[in-house]
Amino acid sequence: MFFFIQIDLKLLQWVSTAVLFTTLFFTTLGCEKVVTDDLNIGQSESRLVIEGGIERNPSRPQQVQRIRLSQTIPYLSKERAQAVTTALVSVSDGTQSWKFQHTSNGWYEVEGIIPTVNQTFKLTILWKGDTYQGQSQVLAVPQIDSLYYAYEAETSITDEGYFVRLDIQDPPGIANYYFFRVLVNDTVFVVPDRGNNRTLVLSDAFFDGKRSTRVNPNEEVRIKLGDKVTVQQLGIPRGYFDYLYQLFTQTGNQGLSVVGNPPPAPIRSNVFNTTRPTQYPVGYFYAADVNEKSIIIK
C-alpha cells in the first residue's frame, strides 16, 4: 500500500492543499496519522488536488500504485474536501499505459506497474472536460547502510526518548535529493514543524560523495519500547524536492508569531491543465525510488 504525505494531508488549500502532507507523504503501508493545528489559509476558487505518484520499492515489488483526487475548499470550511470520483486517470511510460480504477473516496489504484530506475511516467487526468498532464522520473536512491536507535536526553529543542538514526553513503558527482518517511508500527506520523524542511528533505549539495552518519530522518517522531520503526529513504527529482521544501516551510510556519514569517504563497505543481491553463491544479505527481529498513525498539 501507499502512504501519502496526505496530510489528511490537508496540506494547504490554496497553497498546495493541506492534503498532501501525507503524500507525502503520499504512500506505502497502511495507515497514516496526521497531527495538525489550524493553519490560517485564505479562501480560493475550488481546484483539482492531486496527491500521489509512482514508487519503485524493491522491498514491496508488487505494491499497488495509488493517486488521490479531490477538490480544494476554503480552509476554514467545516466541510471535508470533496473527493473526485468520476475522473479518468492513466499513466504512461511512452511504450505502455496503465489505467487507474477508482476504489473509494477519491483514491485511484492500479496494479502491475513495475517501475525501473530512470523510467519516466506521464500522468493524464480527464475530468469535467479538462485534461491535466504531468510527468516525473524515477531516480536511483542509495542504500541505507545501517539503521539503529538510541535513548537520548532532553535538549533545548527535543524531548528525551528513543530516536532512530541512519548512515548513508552519497554517490559522488550526482545531484541527489532525499525525502524521508518514518513509519511507527506501520503508521506514518506527519507533524507540521519548522524543522521539516531540513530533516524530512535533504539535498546533497554540501555532502556530495560523502558518508553521513547519525542522520535523524524525523525528529518529531516519538517511539517507545516494542515499537517497529521503518525508515524509507526516497530518491526524488529536484522539482519534487523544491515542492516539499516550500510545503514544509509554509506548513511549519503557520500560526507562529515570528519576525519575518512569510505568508502562505501558491506552490507550483508539476501538473498542468492543458485545456484551461488558468484553472491550474494543486498538489504534485511524483516518481521515486525507495530504499527501506526496519528495526524493533528493544
C-alpha positions as CSV (number, residue, x, y, z in Angstrom):
1,M,0.0,0.0,0.0
2,F,0.9,3.6,-0.4
3,F,1.2,6.3,2.2
4,F,0.9,9.8,1.2
5,I,2.0,12.7,2.9
6,Q,-1.5,13.1,2.8
7,I,-1.8,15.4,5.4
8,D,-5.3,14.3,5.5
9,L,-2.8,15.7,4.4
10,K,-4.9,18.7,4.4
11,L,-1.9,20.3,3.2
12,L,-2.9,23.6,2.0
13,Q,-5.9,24.6,0.2
14,W,-4.7,27.4,-1.9
15,V,-1.1,26.8,-1.2
16,S,-0.9,23.2,-2.2
17,T,-3.7,21.9,-0.2
18,A,-3.4,20.7,3.1
19,V,-3.9,17.3,1.8
20,L,-0.6,16.3,0.7
21,F,1.2,16.2,4.0
22,T,0.8,12.5,3.8
23,T,1.9,12.1,0.1
24,L,3.8,12.9,1.4
25,F,3.8,11.9,2.1
26,F,1.8,10.2,-0.3
27,T,2.3,6.2,0.1
28,T,3.1,2.7,1.3
29,L,1.9,0.5,4.1
30,G,-1.4,1.0,5.6
31,C,-2.1,3.8,8.0
32,E,-1.5,7.5,8.2
33,K,-1.8,9.6,11.3
34,V,-1.6,13.3,10.8
35,V,-1.2,15.8,13.6
36,T,-2.1,19.4,12.5
37,D,-3.0,22.7,14.1
38,D,-5.2,25.2,12.5
39,L,-3.5,26.9,9.6
40,N,-4.5,30.4,8.6
41,I,-5.2,29.9,4.9
42,G,-7.4,32.0,2.8
43,Q,-10.3,31.0,0.6
44,S,-9.9,30.5,-3.1
45,E,-11.7,29.0,-6.2
46,S,-12.1,25.3,-6.0
47,R,-9.3,23.4,-7.9
48,L,-8.4,19.9,-8.6
49,V,-6.0,18.4,-5.9
50,I,-3.6,15.7,-7.0
51,E,-1.8,13.5,-4.4
52,G,0.4,10.6,-5.2
53,G,2.8,9.1,-7.6
54,I,4.7,6.0,-8.8
55,E,7.2,4.3,-6.4
56,R,9.8,1.7,-7.1
57,N,10.3,-0.1,-3.8
58,P,12.2,-3.5,-4.1
59,S,11.0,-4.3,-0.6
60,R,7.4,-4.2,-1.9
61,P,7.7,-5.1,-5.6
62,Q,4.0,-5.8,-6.1
63,Q,2.7,-2.7,-4.3
64,V,-0.4,-1.0,-5.6
65,Q,0.2,2.4,-7.1
66,R,-2.2,5.0,-5.8
67,I,-3.3,8.5,-6.6
68,R,-5.9,10.6,-4.8
69,L,-8.0,13.3,-6.4
70,S,-10.1,15.8,-4.5
71,Q,-11.1,19.5,-4.7
72,T,-9.9,22.4,-2.7
73,I,-12.2,24.0,-0.2
74,P,-11.9,27.2,1.9
75,Y,-9.6,26.2,4.7
76,L,-11.9,27.5,7.4
77,S,-14.8,25.5,6.0
78,K,-16.3,22.9,8.3
79,E,-16.8,20.6,5.4
80,R,-14.5,17.8,4.3
81,A,-12.7,18.1,1.0
82,Q,-14.9,16.6,-1.7
83,A,-13.4,13.6,-3.4
84,V,-13.3,13.4,-7.1
85,T,-14.7,10.1,-8.2
86,T,-15.5,10.4,-11.9
87,A,-12.1,11.2,-13.4
88,L,-10.3,9.1,-15.9
89,V,-6.7,8.6,-14.7
90,S,-3.8,6.9,-16.5
91,V,0.0,6.9,-16.6
92,S,2.3,6.0,-19.5
93,D,6.0,5.4,-19.9
94,G,6.0,6.1,-23.6
95,T,5.5,2.5,-24.6
96,Q,2.9,1.2,-22.3
97,S,0.0,2.7,-20.4
98,W,-1.9,1.8,-17.3
99,K,-5.5,2.9,-16.4
100,F,-6.3,3.5,-12.7
101,Q,-9.6,2.5,-11.3
102,H,-11.5,4.5,-8.6
103,T,-11.8,2.4,-5.4
104,S,-13.2,4.8,-2.8
105,N,-13.1,8.4,-1.5
106,G,-11.1,9.7,-4.5
107,W,-8.5,7.0,-4.4
108,Y,-7.5,5.6,-7.8
109,E,-5.4,2.4,-7.9
110,V,-3.6,0.2,-10.4
111,E,-1.6,-3.0,-10.1
112,G,1.1,-4.4,-12.4
113,I,3.4,-1.4,-12.7
114,I,7.0,-2.5,-12.0
115,P,9.0,0.8,-12.2
116,T,12.7,0.8,-13.2
117,V,15.4,3.4,-12.4
118,N,15.4,6.3,-15.0
119,Q,11.9,5.4,-16.2
120,T,9.7,8.4,-16.8
121,F,6.0,8.3,-16.1
122,K,3.4,10.7,-17.6
123,L,0.2,11.3,-15.8
124,T,-3.0,12.1,-17.7
125,I,-6.3,13.0,-15.9
126,L,-9.6,13.7,-17.8
127,W,-12.2,15.4,-15.6
128,K,-15.1,17.7,-16.3
129,G,-13.9,18.4,-19.9
130,D,-10.4,19.4,-18.8
131,T,-7.2,17.5,-19.4
132,Y,-4.4,17.6,-16.8
133,Q,-0.9,16.3,-17.5
134,G,2.3,16.0,-15.7
135,Q,5.4,13.8,-15.6
136,S,8.2,12.6,-13.3
137,Q,11.2,10.3,-13.5
138,V,12.4,7.5,-11.2
139,L,15.9,8.4,-10.0
140,A,18.1,5.9,-8.2
141,V,18.4,6.2,-4.4
142,P,21.4,4.9,-2.5
143,Q,21.0,2.1,0.1
144,I,20.6,2.9,3.8
145,D,23.8,1.4,5.2
146,S,22.6,1.0,8.7
147,L,19.6,1.8,10.9
148,Y,19.9,2.0,14.7
149,Y,18.4,3.8,17.7
150,A,19.5,5.3,20.9
151,Y,17.9,6.8,24.0
152,E,18.8,10.5,24.2
153,A,18.4,13.0,26.9
154,E,16.3,16.1,26.6
155,T,17.8,19.1,24.8
156,S,16.7,22.6,24.2
157,I,15.0,21.6,21.0
158,T,14.0,17.9,21.6
159,D,12.4,15.9,24.3
160,E,14.1,12.9,25.8
161,G,13.3,9.5,24.3
162,Y,14.2,6.9,21.7
163,F,15.3,8.2,18.3
164,V,16.3,6.3,15.2
165,R,19.4,7.2,13.2
166,L,20.8,6.0,9.9
167,D,24.0,6.1,8.0
168,I,24.2,6.6,4.2
169,Q,26.8,6.9,1.6
170,D,26.0,9.6,-1.0
171,P,27.1,8.8,-4.6
172,P,29.8,11.3,-5.8
173,G,29.3,13.6,-8.8
174,I,25.5,13.2,-8.9
175,A,22.9,15.7,-7.6
176,N,20.8,13.7,-5.2
177,Y,17.6,14.8,-3.4
178,Y,16.2,12.8,-0.5
179,F,12.8,12.5,1.2
180,F,12.5,10.5,4.5
181,R,9.4,8.8,5.8
182,V,9.3,7.2,9.2
183,L,6.7,4.6,10.0
184,V,6.0,3.6,13.6
185,N,4.1,0.3,13.7
186,D,3.2,0.8,10.0
187,T,1.8,4.3,10.6
188,V,3.3,7.5,9.2
189,F,3.2,10.5,11.5
190,V,3.5,13.9,9.9
191,V,3.6,16.9,12.3
192,P,3.8,20.4,10.8
193,D,7.1,21.6,12.2
194,R,9.6,24.4,11.3
195,G,12.3,21.8,11.1
196,N,10.7,19.6,8.5
197,N,12.3,21.4,5.6
198,R,15.7,20.4,6.8
199,T,15.1,17.0,8.2
200,L,12.4,15.3,6.0
201,V,14.0,16.5,2.8
202,L,17.7,16.9,2.0
203,S,19.9,17.9,-0.9
204,D,23.4,16.6,-1.1
205,A,24.8,20.0,-2.2
206,F,27.0,20.1,0.8
207,F,27.8,16.4,1.3
208,D,28.1,15.1,-2.3
209,G,30.0,11.8,-2.3
210,K,30.4,11.8,1.4
211,R,29.3,9.4,4.1
212,S,26.7,10.8,6.5
213,T,26.2,9.2,9.9
214,R,23.6,9.5,12.6
215,V,21.1,11.1,10.2
216,N,17.9,11.9,12.0
217,P,15.1,11.2,9.5
218,N,12.3,12.8,11.6
219,E,13.0,14.4,14.9
220,E,9.3,14.8,15.7
221,V,8.5,11.0,15.8
222,R,8.1,9.6,19.2
223,I,8.9,5.9,19.7
224,K,8.9,3.6,22.7
225,L,10.0,0.1,23.6
226,G,8.4,-2.6,21.5
227,D,7.7,-0.3,18.5
228,K,8.6,-1.4,15.0
229,V,10.2,1.5,13.1
230,T,10.6,1.6,9.4
231,V,12.6,4.3,7.7
232,Q,12.0,4.8,4.0
233,Q,14.6,6.8,2.0
234,L,13.2,8.2,-1.2
235,G,15.3,9.4,-4.1
236,I,13.2,12.2,-5.7
237,P,13.6,14.7,-8.6
238,R,14.7,18.3,-7.9
239,G,11.2,19.6,-8.7
240,Y,9.6,17.4,-6.0
241,F,12.3,18.4,-3.5
242,D,11.6,22.1,-4.2
243,Y,7.9,21.5,-3.8
244,L,8.2,19.6,-0.5
245,Y,10.7,22.2,0.8
246,Q,8.3,25.0,0.2
247,L,5.4,22.9,1.5
248,F,7.2,22.1,4.8
249,T,8.4,25.6,5.2
250,Q,4.9,27.1,4.9
251,T,3.1,24.5,7.0
252,G,5.8,24.7,9.6
253,N,5.5,28.5,9.8
254,Q,1.7,28.6,10.2
255,G,0.5,30.1,13.4
256,L,3.9,31.2,14.6
257,S,4.5,34.8,15.6
258,V,8.0,35.1,14.2
259,V,9.5,38.2,12.7
260,G,9.9,37.6,9.0
261,N,7.4,34.7,9.0
262,P,6.3,34.6,5.3
263,P,2.6,34.5,4.4
264,P,1.4,31.4,2.6
265,A,2.0,31.5,-1.1
266,P,1.0,29.3,-4.0
267,I,3.4,26.4,-4.6
268,R,3.9,25.4,-8.2
269,S,2.6,22.0,-9.2
270,N,4.2,19.9,-12.0
271,V,0.7,19.0,-13.3
272,F,-0.9,21.4,-15.7
273,N,-4.4,22.0,-17.1
274,T,-3.7,21.8,-20.9
275,T,-7.4,22.7,-21.7
276,R,-7.7,25.8,-19.5
277,P,-4.2,26.8,-18.2
278,T,-5.6,29.4,-15.7
279,Q,-7.6,26.7,-13.9
280,Y,-4.4,25.0,-12.7
281,P,-4.4,22.2,-10.1
282,V,-2.6,22.0,-6.9
283,G,-0.6,19.1,-5.5
284,Y,2.2,17.1,-7.1
285,F,2.7,13.9,-9.2
286,Y,6.0,12.3,-8.4
287,A,8.1,9.3,-9.1
288,A,10.5,7.9,-6.6
289,D,13.0,5.1,-5.9
290,V,12.6,3.8,-2.3
291,N,15.0,2.0,0.0
292,E,13.8,1.0,3.4
293,K,15.0,-0.7,6.6
294,S,13.1,-1.7,9.8
295,I,14.1,-2.1,13.4
296,I,12.4,-3.2,16.6
297,I,13.0,-1.0,19.7
298,K,14.1,-3.3,22.5
